[in-house]
Amino acid sequence: MGTAGKVIKCKAAVLWEPNTPFSIEEIEVAPPKAKEVRIKILATGICRTDDHVIKGVMVSNFPVIMGHEGAGVVESIGDGVTTVKPGDKVIPLFLPQCRECNACLNPDGNLCIKIDLTGRGVLDDGTSRFTCKGKTVYNFAGTSTFTEYTVVDEFAVAKIDDAAPLEKVCLIGCGFSTGYGAAIKTGKVTPGSTCAVFGLGGVGLSVIMGCKLAGASRIIGIDLNKGKFEKAMAVGATECISPKDFTKPINEVLSEMTGNNVSFSFEVIGRLDTMVDALASCHMNYGTSVVVGAPPSAKMLTCNPMLLFTGRTWKGCIFGGWKSRDDVPKIVTDFLARKFDLDQLITHSLPFTKIQEGFELLYSGQSIRTVLTF
């Protein structure tokens, strides 16, 4: 492309400080350095994790360009890049895969040491490629998809099938893969089992889709917002309940409903109290509970150790347990083979410049996933 090796001026949604609206600005995006890839973003989802940074719940440097659930086309590559080329359709990866660290080399691991969990907001070389009004703008999660162009490290991008519709498969960059993998890869849901899913947002619905695909016979959705029940039933829940309708603790309600037989529970909210509720809800001996929702920073969790002593398994789950560069292309291929339907998760599509409206839809509970297109 004619822009290779040059600074690109483009539009981006810049968050200058926490708890302020996004500002659509003209930014400069520097060319990729060695082992880096510059991507023209064509679609990006709005995820609750982005809101954690806006609210100051997750650590970040400011100003920052948010967004981590995107898809686009490679515009140019730096020296030494071998896994993608200009023109390739790609998904940037907030969870990288360097293929060299202990987690990458372990068959059961996926938490690559290159992930930016501490909000440094820079690429692997310690610098950002974004500037705006003469100031450095920080990267988010090694991806930054709320911009027309972004630069990522080669270990944080996956080449996908050319036939993939980017305005749908962008969800595979975070929300769908996280929930779907929590059920089939981390939780290892078994055929004929009973599952309980706490939180019926986009990731929770993806957990339900994974449970269904794994052959669960009963899938109970739990949410305070009954407006989410219809969609949950459409994607595979067999019934839905709201804790507001009961005076008893929700784990007792589930025990009575199922004859004390919830084999798998999933917390897909990110609240400490519901993490313990979900743990208490699975069978005291052979139950498995998976923490899927991103927990608030700097908070401590307390629970009765007897919940674990009796035999329960309590598991964490990041990005559904997938090895990102290896597995994302396969998940896209499964989507193209109609193994699952992402349309059910996308409730709104908006032009990128209406990003603030997209977040308002999230806050009001009207949207499951809003996809912004460029």
C-alpha positions in Angstrom: 0.0 0.0 0.0 1.2 3.6 -0.7 1.1 4.4 3.0 3.8 1.8 3.9 6.7 3.4 5.8 4.9 6.7 6.3 3.0 8.2 9.3 -0.7 7.8 8.8 -3.2 10.5 9.9 -6.5 9.1 10.8 -9.5 9.3 13.2 -9.5 7.7 16.6 -11.6 7.8 19.8 -9.2 9.1 22.4 -10.0 8.9 26.2 -8.1 11.8 27.7 -8.8 10.8 31.3 -11.1 8.5 33.2 -14.8 9.1 33.6 -15.0 11.4 30.5 -16.6 10.9 27.1 -14.6 9.8 24.1 -13.2 12.5 21.9 -13.0 11.8 18.2 -9.5 13.2 17.3 -7.1 13.2 14.3 -4.1 11.2 15.4 -0.8 10.2 13.9 0.0 6.5 13.7 3.7 5.8 13.1 4.9 3.0 10.8 5.5 -0.4 12.4 9.0 -1.1 13.7 10.7 -4.5 13.4 8.3 -7.4 14.3 5.3 -5.1 14.3 2.2 -4.9 12.1 0.1 -1.9 11.2 -3.6 -2.8 10.7 -6.5 -0.9 9.1 -9.3 -1.6 11.5 -12.7 -2.2 9.8 -14.9 -3.4 12.7 -14.7 -3.5 16.5 -17.0 -4.6 19.3 -17.7 -2.7 22.5 -16.8 -4.9 25.5 -17.5 -4.3 29.2 -13.8 -4.5 29.8 -13.3 -1.3 27.9 -15.7 0.3 30.3 -13.7 -0.9 33.3 -10.9 1.5 32.1 -13.3 4.4 31.5 -14.6 4.0 35.1 -11.0 3.7 36.5 -11.7 0.1 37.7 -8.8 -1.2 35.5 -5.4 0.4 35.5 -4.4 2.4 32.4 -2.1 5.3 31.4 -3.9 8.3 29.8 -4.6 9.5 27.2 -5.4 6.1 25.8 -7.0 4.6 22.7 -9.3 1.8 24.0 -10.8 -1.2 22.2 -9.6 -4.8 22.1 -12.2 -6.7 20.1 -11.5 -5.8 16.5 -10.8 -7.1 13.0 -9.1 -5.5 10.0 -6.7 -5.8 7.2 -2.9 -5.6 7.4 -1.7 -2.3 5.9 2.0 -2.8 6.3 4.6 -4.8 8.2 7.9 -4.1 9.9 11.2 -5.9 9.3 11.2 -9.6 10.2 7.5 -10.2 10.2 6.8 -13.6 8.6 3.3 -14.7 9.8 1.2 -12.0 8.1 1.5 -9.8 5.0 -0.2 -6.7 3.6 -3.8 -7.4 2.6 -4.3 -10.3 5.0 -7.5 -10.3 7.1 -6.5 -10.4 10.8 -7.8 -10.2 14.3 -5.6 -8.3 16.9 -5.0 -10.3 20.1 -5.2 -8.7 23.6 -3.8 -12.0 24.8 -0.6 -12.6 22.8 1.1 -15.8 22.0 4.9 -15.4 21.8 5.4 -19.2 21.5 8.5 -19.0 23.7 7.4 -18.4 27.4 6.4 -21.2 29.8 2.7 -20.6 29.4 2.9 -20.7 25.6 5.1 -23.9 25.7 2.8 -25.7 28.2 -0.1 -27.5 26.3 -2.5 -26.3 29.0 -1.2 -22.7 29.2 -2.3 -19.6 27.4 -1.4 -16.6 29.6 1.6 -15.4 27.6 4.1 -13.3 29.5 3.8 -10.6 26.8 0.2 -9.7 27.9 -0.2 -6.1 29.2 -2.1 -6.8 32.4 -0.7 -3.8 34.3 -1.9 -1.1 31.8 1.6 0.0 30.7 0.0 1.0 27.4 3.0 0.4 25.2 4.2 -2.1 22.6 7.0 -4.7 23.3 9.8 -2.2 22.8 8.3 0.1 25.5 6.9 2.8 23.2 3.6 3.8 21.6 3.0 4.4 17.9 0.2 6.9 18.6 0.4 10.7 19.0 -2.3 13.4 19.1 -1.8 17.1 19.4 1.9 16.5 20.0 1.3 14.2 23.0 1.9 10.4 23.2 -1.3 8.5 23.3 -1.1 5.1 25.0 -2.1 1.7 23.7 -4.7 -0.5 25.4 -4.2 -4.2 25.9 -1.6 -4.3 23.1 -4.4 -3.8 20.5 -6.2 -0.4 20.6 -9.1 -1.0 18.1 -11.1 2.3 18.5 -9.0 3.8 15.7 -8.9 3.6 11.9 -5.3 2.3 12.1 -3.4 0.6 14.9 0.0 -1.0 15.4 0.5 -4.3 17.2 3.4 -6.7 17.9 3.5 -9.7 15.5 2.9 -12.1 18.5 -0.4 -10.3 19.0 -2.1 -10.8 15.7 -3.8 -13.8 14.0 -4.3 -14.2 10.2 -7.8 -15.5 9.5 -9.7 -16.8 6.5 -10.2 -14.3 3.7 -13.9 -15.2 3.5 -14.6 -14.1 7.1 -17.0 -11.2 7.5 -15.0 -8.8 9.8 -18.1 -7.1 11.2 -19.0 -10.4 12.8 -15.8 -12.2 13.5 -14.4 -9.2 15.4 -16.3 -10.8 18.4 -13.9 -13.7 18.2 -11.2 -11.3 19.4 -12.6 -11.3 22.9 -16.2 -11.8 23.9 -17.3 -14.9 22.0 -14.1 -16.8 22.3 -13.9 -16.0 26.1 -17.4 -17.4 26.9 -17.4 -20.3 24.4 -14.0 -21.5 25.5 -14.9 -21.1 29.2 -17.5 -23.8 28.6 -15.8 -26.2 26.2 -12.1 -25.7 27.0 -11.7 -24.5 30.6 -14.9 -25.9 32.2 -14.9 -29.0 29.9 -18.7 -29.2 30.1 -19.9 -32.8 29.6 -22.8 -34.2 27.6 -26.0 -34.5 29.6 -24.8 -32.2 32.4 -26.6 -29.3 34.1 -25.0 -25.8 33.9 -25.7 -22.5 35.6 -24.6 -19.3 34.0 -24.4 -16.1 36.1 -24.6 -13.0 33.8 -26.4 -12.9 30.4 -24.4 -10.3 28.5 -22.5 -11.1 25.4 -19.9 -13.3 27.1 -22.6 -15.1 29.2 -24.6 -15.9 26.1 -21.4 -17.2 24.5 -20.9 -19.5 27.6 -24.5 -20.8 27.0 -23.6 -21.4 23.3 -20.6 -23.4 24.4 -22.5 -25.4 27.0 -25.1 -26.3 24.3 -22.5 -27.3 21.8 -20.8 -29.5 24.5 -24.2 -31.3 24.9 -25.4 -30.0 28.3 -29.0 -31.1 28.8 -30.0 -28.2 31.2 -28.6 -24.7 31.0 -30.0 -22.2 33.6 -29.4 -18.5 32.9 -29.2 -16.1 35.9 -29.5 -12.3 35.6 -31.3 -9.5 37.5 -32.4 -8.1 34.1 -35.3 -10.2 32.8 -35.1 -8.4 29.5 -32.1 -10.7 28.7 -34.0 -13.9 29.2 -35.5 -14.1 25.7 -32.1 -13.9 24.0 -30.6 -16.4 26.4 -33.3 -18.9 25.6 -32.8 -18.3 21.9 -29.1 -19.2 22.1 -29.6 -22.4 24.2 -30.6 -21.7 27.8 -33.4 -24.1 28.9 -34.7 -21.7 31.6 -33.8 -18.4 33.2 -34.2 -17.0 36.7 -33.7 -13.7 38.5 -32.4 -13.7 42.0 -34.8 -10.8 42.7 -37.7 -13.3 42.5 -36.5 -15.3 45.5 -35.8 -14.7 49.2 -33.4 -17.6 49.5 -29.8 -17.5 48.5 -29.5 -18.3 44.8 -27.3 -21.4 45.4 -30.2 -22.9 47.5 -32.7 -22.0 44.7 -30.5 -23.8 42.1 -30.0 -26.8 44.4 -33.8 -27.2 44.8 -34.5 -26.6 41.0 -31.9 -29.3 40.0 -32.0 -31.8 42.8 -28.6 -30.6 43.8 -27.1 -31.5 40.5 -25.4 -28.4 38.9 -22.1 -29.8 37.6 -20.8 -26.6 36.1 -21.3 -23.0 37.1 -19.9 -19.9 35.4 -19.6 -16.3 36.8 -19.6 -14.0 33.8 -20.1 -10.6 35.6 -16.9 -9.8 37.5 -18.5 -9.3 40.9 -16.9 -10.8 44.0 -20.3 -11.8 45.6 -21.5 -13.6 42.5 -18.2 -15.4 42.2 -18.8 -17.0 45.6 -22.5 -17.6 44.8 -21.5 -19.4 41.6 -19.0 -21.5 43.5 -21.6 -22.4 46.1 -24.1 -23.3 43.4 -22.2 -26.1 41.8 -22.2 -29.6 43.4 -20.3 -29.6 46.6 -18.1 -32.6 45.6 -17.8 -32.9 41.8 -18.9 -29.5 40.7 -16.7 -27.1 38.7 -17.1 -23.3 38.9 -15.3 -21.1 36.4 -14.6 -17.4 36.9 -15.0 -15.7 33.5 -15.9 -12.1 34.4 -12.9 -9.8 34.8 -12.6 -9.0 38.6 -12.1 -5.5 39.9 -8.5 -4.5 40.5 -7.1 -4.4 44.1 -10.1 -6.2 45.7 -9.7 -9.3 47.9 -12.2 -12.2 47.8 -13.2 -14.1 50.9 -15.2 -17.3 51.1 -15.7 -20.3 53.3 -12.9 -22.8 52.6 -15.4 -25.6 53.3 -16.8 -24.8 49.8 -13.6 -26.1 48.3 -12.7 -28.8 50.9 -15.6 -31.0 50.0 -14.2 -31.4 46.5 -15.4 -28.5 44.3 -13.0 -27.2 41.6 -12.7 -23.5 41.2 -11.1 -22.3 38.0 -10.0 -19.1 36.4 -10.3 -18.5 32.7 -8.7 -15.9 30.4 -9.7 -15.7 26.8 -11.5 -19.1 27.1 -8.3 -20.9 27.7 -7.4 -20.6 24.0 -3.9 -20.2 22.7 -4.7 -17.1 20.7 -2.6 -17.2 17.5 -3.1 -21.0 17.2 -6.8 -21.1 18.0 -8.4 -17.9 16.7 -8.0 -18.9 13.1 -9.7 -22.3 13.8 -12.6 -20.6 15.7 -13.1 -18.3 12.6 -13.1 -21.4 10.4 -15.7 -23.1 12.7 -17.9 -19.9 12.3 -17.6 -20.1 8.5 -18.7 -23.8 8.8 -21.8 -22.6 10.7 -20.9 -24.4 14.0 -22.3 -21.4 15.8 -24.1 -18.2 15.0 -22.6 -14.8 16.0 -25.6 -12.8 14.6 -27.5 -13.7 17.8 -24.9 -11.7 19.9 -24.9 -8.5 17.7 -27.8 -6.3 18.6 -26.6 -3.0 17.2 -24.3 -1.8 14.4 -23.1 1.8 14.4 -20.6 3.9 12.5 -17.4 4.3 14.5 -18.0 8.0 15.1 -21.1 7.1 17.2 -19.0 5.2 19.8 -20.4 7.2 22.7 -23.9 6.1 21.7 -22.6 2.5 21.6 -21.5 2.8 25.2 -24.8 4.3 26.3 -26.5 1.2 24.8 -24.2 -0.9 27.0 -25.0 1.1 30.2 -28.7 1.0 29.6 -28.7 -2.8 29.2 -30.2 -2.5 25.7 -27.3 -4.0 23.8 -25.6 -7.3 24.0 -22.8 -6.4 21.5 -22.6 -3.2 19.5 -20.3 -3.4 16.6 -18.7 -0.2 15.3 -17.8 -0.1 11.6 -15.3 2.2 9.9 
